[in-house]
Amino acid sequence: MRAVVRQPRLRCLDHPRRAPAIAQGNVRWRMTTSWPKSLDTIYGSAAGLCERVSRLTEGRFQIQPFAAGEIVGGLQAFDATASGAVECCHTYSPYYFGKDPAYGFDGGMPFGLNSRQQQSWMLYGDGLKLMRELFSKANLISFPVGNVGVQMGGWFRKEINNVDDLKGVKMRVGGMGGVFMSKLGVIPQQLAAGDIYPALERGTIDAAEFIGPYDDEKLGFVKVAKYYYTPSWWEGSAQITSFVNAAAWERLPSTFKDAFEAAANEQTLSMMAKYDAVNPAALKRLVAVGAQLRVYPRPVLEACYQVTLDTFSEFSNKSADFKRVYESWVKFRDELNQWFRVAEFQMDSFSLSKIHN
């Protein structure tokens, strides 16, 4: 699974673009993240990856994690790593869709793959190969390091009963979701996690989405908006990625590369399991303190679905990269969904129909 990326001749980098210390076989890296430390799920996963790498290498390869804002802002993690200011980062690729809309496939697309299907496409379809080819243009190598699963659809100050109710709503919506939502009249805002609550409290925005109950509870959204919508149709899967500066990667000994990849794979499994474990109780707590749980009405979802198809066509016509990745992705999705419809869907539909509370 390791990508081989040919790099130009290396040059020494002055602080803060400091080459890692490799004296006596030791390596020291810095990892900037897009998350506040208060989120023990997603920031905690980044810290766990760093700790695991150290343990696997008996302390010879150490990576220090930094919360958003400690080195660069949460939405500057990609650029900081590409430039060599830090060796690696922990972030969400669709935050950077403005550089190339095809980046969105690395995190997850509207009405797309669920978390298991995303892993399948990445590892046994062309996903990882295509994404690494794309990110190599920015001097980066990508490593999946987690997935939060299907997200919630956001906190609103007012109910959404039809498509017209979305018009003019200023909404924090991460990644490519804003592009699709804007076609329905939403005014998207791109904010890092730690900036969402203040904006919602001040009324700078009218609605916001982040991940799901456990993280949303920690960020306090229920205090300033009570209508909690599901599902996040634009993020049926949200894969988290660690980008590594390609030049820094090539300087690593092979055993350290293996340790990093092993830790990344472990954190992918751990993050998926943790979100599934902690979200149910968090949702109950949110409802208990006033959250009004709502499902997007079917006509709204139908309009969102049509907008998604139209936007995919627009991107495919404008971007050769997007078209190439989309063709692989949609073929894999459609074939996989045929199987999921046979077994997974039938089992889930019956079992969930028996839940009465």
C-alpha positions in Angstrom: 0.0 0.0 0.0 3.0 2.3 0.2 3.2 4.9 -2.5 6.6 5.6 -4.1 6.9 9.2 -4.9 9.9 10.6 -6.7 11.0 13.9 -5.2 13.5 16.6 -6.4 16.8 17.0 -4.6 16.2 17.8 -0.9 17.2 21.0 0.6 17.7 22.0 4.2 14.8 23.9 5.8 15.2 26.6 8.4 13.0 26.7 11.5 10.0 26.2 11.5 10.6 24.2 8.3 13.1 22.1 10.1 14.3 18.8 8.8 13.7 16.0 11.3 16.5 14.9 13.6 17.8 11.6 12.4 20.9 11.6 14.5 21.6 8.2 16.0 18.5 6.8 14.3 16.0 9.1 16.0 13.3 11.0 14.1 11.2 13.9 15.5 8.2 15.1 13.6 5.3 17.6 14.3 1.7 16.9 13.4 -0.7 19.8 13.1 -4.4 19.0 13.3 -7.7 20.6 12.4 -9.2 19.9 15.8 -9.4 21.4 19.3 -8.0 19.3 22.2 -11.5 19.2 23.7 -12.5 16.6 21.2 -11.1 13.4 22.7 -12.5 11.4 19.7 -10.9 13.0 16.7 -8.0 15.0 18.3 -7.5 12.0 20.7 -7.2 9.8 17.7 -4.4 11.9 16.3 -2.6 11.8 19.7 -3.2 8.1 19.8 -1.5 7.6 16.4 1.5 9.6 17.5 1.8 7.6 20.7 1.5 4.3 18.9 4.2 5.2 16.4 6.5 5.9 19.3 5.7 2.6 21.0 6.2 0.6 17.8 9.6 2.1 17.3 10.7 2.0 21.0 10.7 5.8 21.1 13.0 6.3 18.1 10.3 7.9 16.0 8.3 10.5 17.9 5.5 12.7 16.5 4.2 15.6 18.5 0.5 16.4 17.9 -0.7 20.0 17.9 -4.3 21.3 18.2 -5.7 23.7 15.6 -4.2 27.1 16.1 -1.1 26.0 18.0 1.0 26.1 14.8 -1.5 27.0 12.1 -5.2 27.4 11.9 -7.3 24.3 11.6 -8.0 24.9 7.9 -4.3 25.5 7.1 -3.1 22.0 8.0 -2.9 20.8 4.4 -0.8 23.8 3.2 1.5 23.7 6.2 2.3 20.1 5.4 2.7 20.6 1.7 5.2 23.4 2.3 7.2 21.5 4.8 6.4 23.8 7.7 5.4 20.5 9.5 6.0 17.0 8.5 2.4 15.7 8.7 -1.1 16.7 9.6 -4.5 15.2 10.7 -7.4 16.7 8.8 -10.4 16.2 6.5 -9.6 16.4 2.8 -12.9 18.0 1.6 -12.0 21.2 3.6 -9.6 21.9 0.7 -12.0 21.1 -2.2 -11.3 24.6 -3.5 -7.9 23.4 -4.6 -9.5 20.5 -6.6 -13.0 19.2 -6.3 -11.7 15.7 -6.6 -10.2 16.0 -3.1 -13.8 15.4 -1.9 -13.6 11.7 -2.7 -10.9 11.2 -0.1 -13.3 12.2 2.7 -16.7 11.2 1.3 -19.2 12.5 -1.2 -23.0 13.3 -1.0 -25.2 10.2 -1.2 -22.0 8.2 -1.5 -20.3 5.4 0.4 -20.8 4.6 4.0 -17.7 4.2 6.3 -17.3 0.5 5.5 -17.7 1.0 1.8 -15.3 3.9 1.8 -12.7 1.6 3.4 -13.4 -1.0 0.8 -13.0 1.4 -2.1 -9.8 2.8 -0.7 -8.1 -0.5 0.0 -9.6 -2.9 -2.6 -10.8 -0.5 -5.3 -8.8 2.3 -6.9 -9.4 4.8 -4.1 -6.0 5.0 -2.4 -4.1 4.8 -5.7 -6.2 7.6 -7.3 -6.0 9.8 -4.2 -2.3 9.4 -3.8 -1.8 10.3 -7.4 -3.8 13.4 -6.9 -2.1 14.5 -3.7 1.3 13.8 -5.0 0.9 17.0 -7.1 1.0 18.9 -3.8 4.1 17.0 -2.6 1.9 14.9 -0.2 1.2 11.3 0.6 -2.2 10.5 2.1 -3.0 7.9 4.8 -6.5 7.1 5.9 -6.5 7.4 9.7 -10.2 7.2 10.7 -13.8 7.6 9.8 -16.6 9.2 11.8 -19.4 7.4 9.9 -22.6 9.1 8.7 -22.9 12.5 10.3 -25.8 14.5 11.6 -27.4 17.1 9.3 -26.9 20.1 11.5 -28.3 22.4 14.2 -30.9 25.0 13.1 -32.6 27.9 14.8 -35.8 27.2 12.9 -37.5 24.1 11.4 -36.9 23.0 7.9 -40.2 21.9 6.4 -39.4 22.4 2.7 -36.6 23.5 0.3 -37.6 27.1 0.6 -36.8 27.1 4.3 -33.2 26.6 3.4 -32.9 29.8 1.3 -30.8 32.5 2.9 -29.7 30.4 5.8 -26.1 31.1 6.8 -24.8 27.7 7.7 -21.4 26.4 8.7 -21.1 23.3 6.6 -17.7 21.6 6.2 -16.0 20.7 3.0 -17.9 20.2 -0.3 -21.2 20.2 1.5 -21.4 23.9 1.1 -21.1 23.7 -2.7 -24.1 21.4 -2.8 -26.1 23.3 -0.2 -25.6 26.6 -1.9 -27.5 25.3 -4.9 -30.5 25.1 -2.6 -30.1 28.7 -1.4 -28.0 28.1 1.7 -25.2 30.6 2.3 -22.3 28.3 3.3 -19.6 29.3 5.8 -16.3 27.4 6.2 -15.3 27.5 9.9 -12.9 25.3 11.9 -14.4 23.4 14.8 -13.4 25.8 17.5 -14.9 28.8 15.7 -18.4 27.4 15.2 -20.0 28.0 18.6 -19.0 31.6 18.9 -20.4 32.3 15.4 -23.6 30.5 16.2 -24.0 32.3 19.5 -23.4 35.8 18.0 -25.8 35.1 15.2 -23.1 35.4 12.5 -24.5 32.1 11.3 -28.0 30.6 11.5 -27.1 26.9 11.5 -24.1 24.6 11.8 -23.1 21.0 11.4 -19.9 19.4 12.6 -19.9 15.6 13.2 -22.5 14.0 15.4 -23.9 13.8 19.0 -20.8 13.2 21.0 -18.7 15.9 19.5 -21.6 18.3 19.0 -22.4 18.0 22.7 -18.9 18.9 23.7 -19.0 21.9 21.4 -22.3 23.1 23.0 -24.4 23.7 20.0 -27.6 22.7 21.8 -27.3 25.9 23.9 -27.8 28.1 20.9 -29.8 26.1 18.3 -32.4 23.4 19.2 -33.5 21.8 16.0 -31.1 18.9 15.3 -31.5 17.4 11.8 -30.5 14.1 10.3 -29.0 12.8 8.1 -26.0 14.6 6.8 -26.7 13.5 3.2 -23.5 15.3 2.1 -21.3 13.2 4.5 -22.5 9.6 4.6 -18.9 8.9 5.3 -16.3 11.2 6.6 -12.8 9.7 6.3 -10.1 11.5 8.2 -6.7 11.7 6.6 -3.1 12.2 7.7 -1.1 13.9 5.0 2.7 13.5 5.1 5.1 15.7 3.3 6.6 13.5 0.6 10.2 14.6 1.1 10.0 13.9 4.8 8.5 10.5 4.1 11.2 9.5 1.8 13.8 10.3 4.4 12.3 7.8 6.9 13.8 4.3 7.4 11.5 1.6 6.1 10.7 0.3 9.6 9.5 3.8 10.6 7.3 3.9 7.5 5.8 0.5 8.5 5.1 1.8 12.0 3.3 4.9 10.7 1.2 2.8 8.3 0.3 0.3 11.0 -0.6 3.0 13.5 -2.8 4.7 10.8 -4.7 1.5 10.1 -5.2 0.9 13.8 -6.6 4.4 14.4 -9.0 3.9 11.4 -10.6 0.9 13.1 -10.5 2.5 16.6 -12.1 5.8 15.5 -15.0 4.1 13.7 -15.7 1.9 16.7 -15.5 4.8 19.2 -18.0 7.0 17.4 -20.5 4.1 17.2 -20.0 3.5 20.9 -20.3 7.1 22.3 -22.9 8.6 20.0 -26.0 6.8 21.3 -25.7 8.0 24.9 -24.7 11.5 23.8 -27.9 11.8 21.6 -30.1 10.9 24.6 -28.4 13.5 26.7 -28.9 16.2 24.0 -32.6 15.3 23.7 -32.9 15.4 27.5 -31.7 19.0 27.6 -33.9 20.3 24.8 -32.6 19.2 21.4 -35.5 18.7 19.0 -34.6 15.7 16.7 -35.8 16.1 13.2 -35.4 14.2 9.9 -35.0 16.2 6.7 -38.4 15.9 4.9 -38.4 13.5 1.9 -39.0 16.4 -0.7 -35.9 18.2 0.7 -33.8 15.0 0.3 -35.1 14.5 -3.2 -34.1 18.0 -4.1 -30.7 17.5 -2.5 -30.2 14.3 -4.5 -31.0 15.9 -7.8 -28.6 18.8 -7.0 -25.9 16.3 -6.2 -26.3 14.5 -9.6 -26.2 17.9 -11.4 -23.1 19.0 -9.5 -21.3 15.8 -10.2 -21.9 16.4 -13.9 -20.6 20.0 -13.7 -17.4 19.0 -11.9 -16.8 16.1 -14.4 -17.2 18.5 -17.3 -14.7 21.0 -15.8 -12.1 18.7 -14.2 -10.3 15.7 -15.8 -9.2 14.7 -12.3 -12.7 14.7 -10.9 -14.1 12.8 -13.9 -11.4 10.1 -13.7 -11.9 9.5 -9.9 -15.7 9.8 -10.2 -15.9 7.1 -12.8 -14.0 4.7 -10.6 -15.9 5.7 -7.5 -19.4 5.5 -9.0 -18.8 2.1 -10.6 -17.5 0.7 -7.3 -20.4 2.3 -5.4 -23.1 0.9 -7.6 -21.7 -2.6 -7.6 -21.2 -2.6 -3.8 -24.7 -1.3 -3.2 -26.1 -4.2 -5.2 -24.6 -6.5 -2.6 -25.5 -4.3 0.4 -29.2 -4.3 -0.8 -29.2 -8.1 -0.7 -28.0 -8.7 2.8 -27.1 -5.6 4.8 -30.2 -3.6 4.0 -32.6 -6.5 4.5 -31.1 -7.3 7.9 -30.9 -3.7 9.1 -34.4 -2.9 7.9 -36.0 -5.7 9.8 -33.9 -5.4 12.9 -34.4 -1.6 13.2 -38.2 -2.0 12.7 -38.3 -3.9 16.0 -36.8 -1.0 18.0 -39.6 0.9 19.8 -37.7 3.4 21.9 
